[in-house]
Amino acid sequence: MLKSRTLSKDALGCEEFDTLGLIQGKLVEMFIATDIAEKAANVNVIEIKGVCPQHFTMIAVLGDVASVNEALNNISREFKERKI
């Protein structure tokens, strides 16, 4: 996620992907989700930039179908365990 804030699209390394998963939440939750996703599977995570008056942000988890599913399942499990 930090890469998407500081580098161009070409430097992200995610020009090709089969699927994406979208997650929306508070910024700190998205940093946690990014960490979990990137450790759980071979995925790239980027921030979807926009203007939200409620201070929510959105991330996209990019990769092949199995990897994105694995990453999203791990995020869901971790958030339930931590009660986030």
Secondary structure, DSSP 8 states (H G I E B T S, - for coil): -HHHHHS-GGGSS-S--SEEEEEEEEHHHHHHHHHHHHHHSS-EEEEE----TT-EEEEEEEE-HHHHHHHHHHHHHHHHHHT-
